[in-house]
Structure formats: structure tokens, C-alpha cells
């Protein structure tokens, strides 16, 4: 049985956008949609201070509204709603374990919005090994980050950031599979740098001239398996000098989805999302897929 696409909702504009994106993804994948609300997530003050019955009614109305909006856009999509009790990260991690994809609303700077404020959203990403996609509301706080939200219209491509020194096949697998679903292209981006002591303009030009061709060749060779497995997908390869996060955010202007990774290895303080993924989550105006890898 195919795993459903699961989305967390809380009534915020970001959650509404996430539910819409998740529904479209479920249609593309040919799977069911699962809409989840956990009643220990912060909601309106009146609801949180009300009786258990009032909270239950509010949750049911929220889920019914979210389901109704999806059904109006996708009347043939099979969906279910779930109202669960529990700590948000635990609920989401449990739901993600049985899902093909978990979708959450994202505010950008300030972390994940609504009931996923601060450490809760990051904890959810850190403890699940399933792909998580963060979606912003159209015209939301992306503008505050200096970039407009992606306009409505045709899908414009999938951007994936790679590291040639620590290559991660799961990121590319996800990016190419998403491209196949949409008949879209994949932009594979690798940003590299030279030692800080020689970072003047002439040194950068010389380094790119001398080292660039070899790095481009290595990238092409690394992508060989995906080129053979996905012959119908157009691949664009770029390996300029520059910070990976800045390059990914720039490429997002012409993308529909940006794919980044997080390592599953545990550090002394637990799982870490990584500085690049943090930067992209907080600043990227288009949906961001976070893929766990070894």
C-alpha cells in the first residue's frame, strides 16, 4: 500500500498553503492525503483556556474546513482527517513514520509558524527520517526576507544542492522523482570555495579558471547514475565559486522546489539540521524539502 502524504494544520495561512501543496502532491503521486491536528499545539487563547469539549469542537471544525477546501479543488482525492492528542514533535514524528511525505507550514525567519514555533518545528525535522516539505503562504513573510513568494503558474523546476565531498544519493533520488512527477527539469548546484587568505578578486577568477573545469567534470561524473535512471529529465549542472546557501537561495528565484539535506548522525547534543539547511528554511520563498541522509 502506498504511503499517504500527511500535512499538519492549525488554521494559519501557512498551514492553509501547506494543505493545498500537500493535496497537489498527493494527486501527483496517486496516493491519499492525511490532514492532522494535535490538540496540544497552541491555538486561539479562547480555545486553549476553554473546556475539552470546546477544544474538540474547534479542532473538528478546523479539520472539516481544511478537508472541505481540499475537496473543492480535488474532488476525487481520497483523504482522511486525524485529531490527535500529544506533544507536537511526537505526534508529527509518529505521523511521518507512516507517511511518504510530511508537509508543514513555514513562516521563514522565526522558525516554523503557528503550532510549530521555534524548537518544535526543528525538533520534528530532526527526529523523522521521512522527507519534510516546508511551505510558505503566498505573499507572506518571504517579502520581508527580500524575495517575493513564487508566483502561481507552471512548475519551474527542482533545485537540489549537493556536496561532492560528501555525496548524498537520497537528495538526488527525491529531486529527480519530484521532477518526473511534474515533467520538470532538475538544477543540480554545487558551491565551492578557496582558502580565505587568497579570496581577492583576481584569486577567485584564477581559481575558477584553473579548478572549475575539473569540478564540473566531477559533478557530471557523479550524476551519471541519475542521468541513466531518469533519461527523460533535463539536468542543468552548475558548480560556481560561492557559498552554497547563497547560491541555493539565488537559484530559488527560478524554482518551484528546493531540496536540501540533514544528516541523521547524532552529535553530542542530538541531531543537527545544519547551517545550510537552517539558512534555506528561513530565507527561501518557495517550498523546501528537507531530506534525511547518512
MARKOLDREN-244296 format. One record per residue: residue in three letters; x, z, y of N, C-alpha, C in turn. Coordinates in steps of 0.02 Angstrom, whole numbers, padded with zeros to 5 digits, always signed. Layout:
MARKOLDREN-244296
AlaXZYXZYXZY ...
end
This chain:
MARKOLDREN-244296
Unk+00042+00000-00060+00000+00000+00000+00044+00000+00062 Unk+00028-00043+00111+00068-00048+00172+00059+00014+00215 Unk+00113+00034+00246+00110+00093+00290+00074+00075+00355 Unk+00032+00119+00382-00003+00104+00444+00044+00112+00505 Unk+00022+00086+00560+00052+00101+00625+00016+00162+00652 Unk+00053+00213+00672+00024+00276+00696+00040+00285+00770 Unk-00009+00308+00809+00001+00320+00880-00027+00389+00898 Unk+00012+00425+00940-00012+00488+00966-00047+00478+01033 Unk-00104+00511+01043-00141+00503+01105-00154+00571+01137 Unk-00161+00571+01204-00178+00632+01240-00221+00619+01302 Unk-00243+00556+01311-00284+00539+01369-00246+00516+01429 Unk-00180+00520+01429-00140+00497+01485-00137+00421+01488 Unk-00122+00391+01546-00114+00318+01549-00061+00292+01501 Unk-00008+00331+01492+00045+00309+01447+00020+00307+01375 Unk-00021+00357+01356-00048+00357+01288-00097+00300+01278 Unk-00135+00284+01329-00181+00226+01325-00142+00162+01313 Unk-00087+00154+01351-00045+00095+01342-00014+00094+01273 Unk+00007+00153+01248+00036+00158+01182-00014+00138+01128 Unk-00077+00160+01136-00128+00143+01087-00141+00068+01086 Unk-00142+00037+01145-00151-00035+01148-00094-00073+01115 Unk-00032-00050+01129+00026-00083+01099+00025-00073+01023 Unk+00009-00012+01000+00007+00002+00929-00045-00040+00893 Unk-00103-00050+00926-00155-00091+00895-00132-00163+00886 Unk-00100-00190+00937-00075-00259+00932-00022-00264+00877 Unk+00020-00213+00872+00072-00212+00820+00041-00209+00751 Unk-00011-00169+00743-00045-00164+00679-00076-00231+00659 Unk-00105-00266+00707-00134-00332+00693-00079-00380+00671 Unk-00022-00380+00707+00033-00424+00689+00058-00409+00618 Unk+00062-00346+00601+00087-00326+00535+00035-00331+00480 Unk-00028-00337+00499-00081-00340+00449-00093-00273+00415 Unk-00086-00218+00453-00094-00151+00425-00146-00113+00466 Unk-00164-00054+00442-00212-00011+00476-00178+00024+00536 Unk-00221+00049+00581-00198+00089+00637-00223+00161+00628 Unk-00180+00209+00641-00198+00280+00638-00187+00311+00706 Unk-00240+00341+00735-00237+00372+00800-00239+00448+00791 Unk-00189+00483+00819-00180+00554+00804-00181+00596+00868 Unk-00215+00652+00864-00213+00702+00918-00202+00770+00886 Unk-00155+00809+00912-00142+00877+00888-00166+00927+00941 Unk-00206+00975+00922-00239+01017+00972-00195+01071+01001 Unk-00132+01077+00979-00088+01123+01014-00047+01088+01068 Unk-00056+01023+01076-00025+00988+01132-00060+01009+01196 Unk-00025+01021+01249-00059+01039+01312-00107+00986+01334 Unk-00166+01008+01354-00216+00963+01382-00240+00991+01447 Unk-00298+00968+01471-00325+00997+01533-00331+01073+01529 Unk-00319+01106+01585-00320+01179+01587-00386+01206+01560 Unk-00440+01173+01580-00506+01197+01559-00513+01194+01483 Unk-00482+01144+01453-00487+01137+01381-00444+01189+01347 Unk-00383+01197+01372-00337+01244+01339-00362+01316+01344 Unk-00398+01333+01397-00422+01401+01405-00493+01410+01378 Unk-00521+01356+01351-00589+01359+01326-00592+01384+01254 Unk-00651+01383+01227-00661+01406+01158-00635+01354+01109 Unk-00622+01374+01048-00601+01325+00997-00651+01268+00989 Unk-00715+01283+00996-00766+01231+00991-00761+01181+01048 Unk-00748+01206+01109-00740+01161+01166-00678+01117+01157 Unk-00626+01145+01132-00565+01106+01120-00577+01053+01067 Unk-00614+01073+01015-00628+01025+00961-00669+00967+00988 Unk-00720+00982+01029-00762+00928+01057-00721+00882+01101 Unk-00677+00912+01142-00635+00871+01187-00590+00825+01146 Unk-00561+00851+01092-00518+00810+01050-00556+00754+01017 Unk-00616+00769+00993-00656+00717+00960-00677+00663+01009 Unk-00694+00683+01070-00712+00634+01121-00652+00590+01140 Unk-00594+00622+01144-00533+00585+01160-00518+00533+01106 Unk-00522+00554+01043-00508+00508+00988-00561+00453+00985 Unk-00624+00470+00997-00677+00420+00995-00667+00369+01051 Unk-00646+00393+01110-00634+00347+01166-00576+00300+01150 Unk-00522+00327+01122-00464+00286+01105-00482+00235+01052 Unk-00520+00257+01001-00540+00212+00948-00587+00157+00974 Unk-00632+00176+01019-00679+00127+01047-00643+00073+01087 Unk-00593+00094+01126-00555+00044+01165-00519-00005+01119 Unk-00491+00021+01064-00456-00023+01017-00505-00070+00984 Unk-00563-00045+00963-00611-00087+00928-00638-00143+00973 Unk-00644-00129+01037-00668-00182+01083-00618-00239+01086 Unk-00554-00224+01083-00503-00276+01086-00489-00307+01017 Unk-00496-00267+00964-00479-00290+00896-00534-00268+00848 Unk-00592-00301+00850-00649-00277+00810-00638-00278+00735 Unk-00592-00319+00710-00581-00322+00638-00526-00275+00613 Unk-00492-00240+00659-00437-00196+00640-00465-00133+00607 Unk-00438-00116+00550-00457-00054+00516-00418+00004+00547 Unk-00454+00056+00567-00421+00114+00597-00453+00178+00576 Unk-00415+00231+00583-00441+00298+00572-00414+00344+00626 Unk-00450+00399+00638-00427+00449+00687-00413+00514+00650 Unk-00364+00550+00676-00347+00615+00646-00339+00667+00701 Unk-00376+00722+00694-00369+00779+00739-00336+00834+00698 Unk-00274+00851+00718-00235+00899+00680-00213+00958+00722 Unk-00204+01015+00690-00178+01074+00723-00105+01082+00704 Unk-00064+01104+00752+00006+01116+00736+00051+01102+00796 Unk+00113+01122+00789+00162+01108+00841+00173+01032+00845 Unk+00179+01005+00905+00181+00933+00913+00236+00897+00874 Unk+00297+00922+00877+00351+00888+00842+00338+00888+00767 Unk+00312+00944+00741+00298+00949+00670+00243+00901+00649 Unk+00190+00898+00689+00134+00854+00674+00156+00781+00675 Unk+00192+00763+00728+00214+00693+00734+00263+00673+00680 Unk+00309+00718+00664+00357+00703+00611+00322+00694+00544 Unk+00272+00736+00531+00234+00730+00469+00195+00665+00467 Unk+00164+00647+00523+00127+00584+00525+00173+00524+00520 Unk+00231+00529+00551+00279+00473+00549+00304+00461+00478 Unk+00309+00514+00438+00336+00507+00371+00294+00459+00329 Unk+00230+00456+00343+00186+00411+00305+00170+00347+00341 Unk+00203+00334+00397+00188+00276+00438+00244+00224+00435 Unk+00228+00163+00450+00279+00112+00457+00312+00115+00524 Unk+00276+00143+00572+00299+00146+00642+00259+00199+00678 Unk+00293+00238+00720+00260+00288+00763+00266+00264+00835 Unk+00210+00265+00872+00209+00241+00941+00187+00299+00986 Unk+00225+00309+01040+00212+00363+01088+00212+00335+01158 Unk+00175+00368+01203+00177+00350+01273+00239+00379+01306 Unk+00268+00341+01352+00330+00362+01386+00323+00357+01461 Unk+00345+00410+01495+00344+00411+01568+00409+00387+01597 Unk+00462+00384+01556+00527+00365+01582+00565+00427+01604 Unk+00591+00428+01666+00627+00486+01690+00582+00548+01685 Unk+00610+00602+01661+00571+00662+01650+00552+00670+01577 Unk+00570+00621+01536+00557+00626+01465+00493+00592+01445 Unk+00468+00609+01386+00408+00578+01360+00348+00615+01388 Unk+00299+00578+01409+00244+00603+01451+00192+00644+01413 Unk+00151+00679+01451+00092+00712+01426+00110+00769+01380 Unk+00078+00770+01320+00092+00824+01275+00160+00819+01242 Unk+00199+00769+01260+00266+00761+01233+00319+00775+01285 Unk+00303+00819+01332+00350+00834+01386+00417+00861+01359 Unk+00471+00840+01391+00536+00869+01380+00560+00867+01308 Unk+00580+00925+01283+00612+00928+01218+00567+00909+01160 Unk+00501+00913+01169+00456+00898+01114+00462+00825+01092 Unk+00460+00780+01142+00466+00709+01126+00533+00693+01095 Unk+00587+00720+01124+00653+00707+01097+00660+00738+01028 Unk+00630+00796+01017+00633+00827+00951+00598+00784+00899 Unk+00543+00753+00918+00507+00710+00872+00550+00651+00851 Unk+00582+00619+00901+00626+00563+00885+00683+00585+00841 Unk+00709+00645+00854+00768+00669+00818+00754+00686+00745 Unk+00693+00706+00729+00680+00731+00662+00646+00680+00616 Unk+00627+00622+00642+00598+00572+00598+00646+00514+00587 Unk+00646+00488+00526+00688+00430+00511+00648+00366+00514 Unk+00584+00370+00533+00544+00311+00542+00555+00283+00612 Unk+00546+00217+00622+00552+00189+00689+00501+00219+00737 Unk+00523+00233+00798+00480+00260+00851+00483+00212+00911 Unk+00425+00191+00935+00422+00148+00994+00391+00187+01051 Unk+00424+00186+01109+00401+00220+01169+00374+00168+01218 Unk+00313+00178+01242+00278+00128+01283+00259+00159+01350 Unk+00272+00123+01403+00251+00146+01470+00184+00116+01490 Unk+00152+00149+01537+00090+00121+01565+00107+00065+01613 Unk+00068+00011+01615+00082-00043+01663+00080-00016+01734 Unk+00130-00035+01774+00132-00014+01844+00146+00059+01852 Unk+00173+00092+01799+00186+00163+01803+00252+00179+01836 Unk+00285+00230+01812+00344+00255+01846+00405+00212+01837 Unk+00398+00155+01802+00455+00109+01798+00477+00087+01867 Unk+00428+00080+01912+00445+00058+01979+00491+00108+02014 Unk+00481+00172+01998+00523+00224+02028+00595+00219+02005 Unk+00606+00186+01947+00673+00177+01920+00705+00115+01948 Unk+00670+00079+01993+00699+00019+02022+00683-00044+01984 Unk+00636-00041+01936+00617-00100+01898+00542-00100+01889 Unk+00512-00159+01895+00440-00165+01885+00424-00166+01811 Unk+00364-00144+01794+00343-00147+01724+00337-00220+01704 Unk+00347-00234+01639+00344-00302+01615+00275-00330+01627 Unk+00268-00391+01654+00203-00420+01667+00169-00439+01603 Unk+00101-00442+01607+00063-00465+01550+00078-00538+01537 Unk+00070-00560+01475+00083-00630+01459+00118-00636+01393 Unk+00145-00696+01378+00177-00708+01313+00236-00660+01302 Unk+00248-00646+01238+00306-00605+01221+00369-00642+01242 Unk+00418-00606+01269+00475-00639+01299+00540-00629+01261 Unk+00538-00595+01206+00599-00588+01167+00612-00516+01147 Unk+00656-00508+01098+00677-00443+01074+00751-00435+01089 Unk+00770-00381+01122+00840-00368+01139+00863-00310+01095 Unk+00921-00319+01064+00949-00265+01023+01022-00255+01041 Unk+01041-00192+01051+01110-00176+01066+01147-00157+01003 Unk+01207-00185+00994+01247-00170+00935+01316-00144+00954 Unk+01348-00113+00906+01416-00088+00915+01458-00118+00858 Unk+01503-00163+00874+01542-00197+00823+01587-00149+00784 Unk+01605-00093+00813+01648-00045+00779+01609+00002+00733 Unk+01544+00008+00745+01500+00050+00703+01435+00012+00692 Unk+01441-00043+00656+01385-00089+00649+01326-00057+00613 Unk+01266-00071+00635+01206-00038+00607+01155-00089+00585 Unk+01154-00109+00522+01105-00157+00497+01032-00138+00510 Unk+01011-00073+00506+00940-00059+00518+00914-00082+00586 Unk+00956-00079+00639+00935-00102+00705+00919-00177+00703 Unk+00964-00216+00673+00954-00287+00670+00896-00305+00624 Unk+00889-00270+00569+00832-00283+00525+00766-00275+00563 Unk+00760-00221+00600+00698-00209+00638+00688-00262+00691 Unk+00741-00278+00729+00735-00326+00783+00714-00395+00757 Unk+00744-00416+00702+00728-00482+00676+00658-00484+00646 Unk+00638-00430+00613+00571-00428+00585+00518-00431+00641 Unk+00532-00395+00696+00485-00398+00752+00483-00469+00782 Unk+00540-00502+00786+00542-00570+00813+00503-00617+00768 Unk+00508-00609+00703+00471-00652+00657+00396-00644+00667 Unk+00373-00582+00676+00302-00569+00686+00275-00607+00746 Unk+00317-00614+00798+00295-00644+00861+00318-00716+00871 Unk+00357-00743+00824+00386-00809+00834+00432-00809+00894 Unk+00470-00755+00901+00510-00745+00961+00584-00750+00946 Unk+00625-00749+00998+00697-00750+00991+00725-00679+00992 Unk+00788-00673+00970+00823-00609+00972+00887-00618+01014 Unk+00894-00575+01064+00956-00571+01102+00996-00512+01075 Unk+01054-00527+01047+01099-00476+01021+01154-00464+01073 Unk+01159-00402+01095+01203-00385+01151+01255-00334+01130 Unk+01318-00350+01145+01373-00303+01133+01414-00296+01197 Unk+01414-00237+01226+01454-00224+01286+01518-00189+01268 Unk+01573-00208+01298+01638-00178+01282+01676-00166+01346 Unk+01731-00128+01340+01769-00110+01400+01843-00107+01383 Unk+01884-00098+01436+01956-00089+01427+01974-00021+01456 Unk+02035-00002+01448+02056+00064+01471+02044+00074+01546 Unk+02020+00133+01565+02005+00145+01636+02064+00133+01683 Unk+02126+00144+01659+02183+00138+01704+02196+00066+01726 Unk+02165+00018+01691+02176-00052+01710+02111-00086+01730 Unk+02064-00047+01755+01999-00076+01771+01995-00102+01843 Unk+02044-00141+01866+02036-00175+01930+02008-00244+01914 Unk+01986-00280+01966+01951-00343+01957+01992-00394+01918 Unk+02056-00401+01935+02098-00450+01902+02108-00433+01828 Unk+02115-00369+01813+02123-00348+01744+02061-00363+01703 Unk+02002-00352+01732+01940-00367+01696+01934-00441+01681 Unk+01951-00483+01730+01948-00555+01720+01996-00576+01665 Unk+02057-00549+01668+02108-00566+01618+02087-00542+01549 Unk+02060-00482+01545+02039-00455+01480+01983-00497+01450 Unk+01935-00516+01491+01880-00556+01465+01905-00625+01442 Unk+01952-00653+01478+01980-00718+01459+02020-00713+01395 Unk+02058-00660+01387+02102-00653+01329+02066-00625+01268 Unk+02023-00576+01279+01991-00542+01222+01921-00567+01207 Unk+01888-00596+01257+01819-00617+01249+01807-00663+01191 Unk+01847-00717+01182+01833-00763+01126+01836-00730+01058 Unk+01884-00684+01049+01889-00650+00984+01830-00604+00972 Unk+01808-00569+01025+01750-00525+01018+01687-00566+01003 Unk+01680-00623+01037+01622-00666+01024+01623-00691+00952 Unk+01682-00708+00927+01688-00731+00857+01668-00676+00809 Unk+01691-00614+00822+01673-00558+00779+01598-00547+00778 Unk+01566-00553+00836+01494-00544+00839+01458-00598+00799 Unk+01480-00660+00806+01450-00715+00769+01457-00703+00693 Unk+01516-00682+00672+01527-00670+00601+01483-00612+00576 Unk+01477-00560+00616+01436-00502+00595+01363-00520+00587 Unk+01340-00570+00626+01269-00589+00623+01254-00639+00569 Unk+01305-00660+00531+01295-00709+00478+01239-00693+00430 Unk+01235-00632+00402+01181-00616+00355+01111-00624+00384 Unk+01101-00606+00447+01036-00613+00479+01020-00686+00496 Unk+01071-00724+00512+01061-00795+00525+01037-00830+00462 Unk+01064-00809+00405+01043-00839+00342+00974-00814+00320 Unk+00961-00749+00330+00897-00721+00308+00839-00742+00352 Unk+00852-00753+00417+00799-00770+00464+00815-00837+00498 Unk+00815-00892+00460+00836-00957+00489+00791-00983+00544 Unk+00729-00959+00546+00682-00983+00597+00689-00947+00664 Unk+00727-00893+00665+00733-00853+00726+00790-00878+00769 Unk+00775-00892+00832+00828-00911+00879+00868-00849+00897 Unk+00935-00854+00892+00979-00798+00907+01020-00815+00969 Unk+01019-00770+01017+01061-00775+01076+01112-00719+01072 Unk+01176-00735+01075+01230-00685+01070+01265-00678+01137 Unk+01274-00615+01158+01310-00602+01220+01357-00543+01209 Unk+01419-00550+01231+01468-00497+01223+01511-00491+01286 Unk+01480-00473+01342+01517-00467+01405+01552-00399+01411 Unk+01599-00395+01458+01626-00330+01477+01573-00292+01516 Unk+01564-00228+01501+01516-00188+01538+01489-00131+01497 Unk+01459-00083+01530+01428-00026+01496+01368-00049+01456 Unk+01362-00030+01393+01306-00052+01352+01237-00035+01381 Unk+01229+00026+01407+01164+00045+01433+01144+00001+01493 Unk+01192-00009+01539+01177-00050+01598+01160-00122+01577 Unk+01197-00149+01529+01184-00217+01506+01116-00223+01471 Unk+01099-00173+01431+01034-00174+01398+00976-00171+01448 Unk+00983-00128+01498+00931-00121+01549+00924-00185+01589 Unk+00979-00218+01604+00976-00282+01639+00941-00335+01596 Unk+00958-00337+01531+00928-00386+01486+00854-00373+01476 Unk+00832-00311+01485+00761-00293+01476+00716-00329+01525 Unk+00743-00353+01581+00703-00389+01630+00672-00451+01599 Unk+00703-00478+01547+00678-00538+01514+00662-00525+01441 Unk+00637-00465+01428+00623-00445+01359+00553-00417+01353 Unk+00529-00416+01292+00466-00383+01278+00477-00317+01240 Unk+00534-00312+01207+00550-00253+01168+00626-00244+01167 Unk+00649-00182+01177+00720-00166+01173+00729-00120+01113 Unk+00779-00134+01071+00792-00096+01011+00858-00060+01017 Unk+00857+00006+01010+00917+00048+01011+00916+00094+00951 Unk+00972+00128+00940+00977+00170+00880+00994+00242+00895 Unk+00986+00283+00845+01010+00352+00847+01037+00368+00778 Unk+01093+00402+00776+01124+00418+00712+01090+00478+00679 Unk+01082+00473+00614+01048+00526+00577+01093+00585+00559 Unk+01158+00576+00569+01204+00631+00553+01191+00690+00599 Unk+01193+00749+00572+01181+00810+00609+01246+00837+00639 Unk+01244+00857+00702+01302+00889+00733+01294+00964+00729 Unk+01339+01000+00763+01337+01073+00761+01274+01101+00794 Unk+01245+01061+00840+01184+01083+00875+01123+01046+00850 Unk+01129+01012+00793+01072+00974+00766+01080+00900+00780 Unk+01024+00864+00773+01026+00792+00782+01035+00774+00855 Unk+01069+00717+00867+01080+00694+00935+01053+00623+00943 Unk+01020+00610+00998+00993+00544+01010+01047+00498+01036 Unk+01093+00523+01075+01147+00483+01101+01136+00464+01174 Unk+01190+00458+01212+01185+00446+01284+01156+00378+01300 Unk+01174+00327+01261+01147+00260+01274+01071+00259+01264 Unk+01049+00287+01208+00977+00287+01194+00939+00329+01246 Unk+00967+00386+01267+00937+00425+01320+00928+00383+01383 Unk+00980+00347+01403+00977+00307+01464+00924+00253+01459 Unk+00921+00219+01402+00872+00165+01394+00801+00192+01393 Unk+00790+00248+01357+00723+00279+01355+00699+00296+01425 Unk+00743+00323+01466+00724+00349+01531+00717+00295+01585 Unk+00750+00239+01576+00750+00189+01629+00720+00121+01612 Unk+00710+00107+01548+00687+00040+01528+00613+00031+01544 Unk+00594-00023+01577+00524-00033+01595+00481-00062+01539 Unk+00511-00085+01484+00474-00116+01429+00477-00070+01369 Unk+00435-00081+01318+00437-00038+01258+00507-00034+01228 Unk+00524+00026+01205+00589+00039+01174+00579+00064+01103 Unk+00611+00030+01056+00609+00052+00986+00672+00091+00970 Unk+00665+00152+00945+00722+00194+00926+00724+00194+00850 Unk+00781+00170+00824+00789+00162+00751+00841+00210+00725 Unk+00823+00251+00677+00872+00297+00647+00916+00259+00599 Unk+00980+00276+00599+01028+00243+00554+01085+00291+00538 Unk+01121+00276+00485+01176+00319+00464+01238+00313+00505 
end
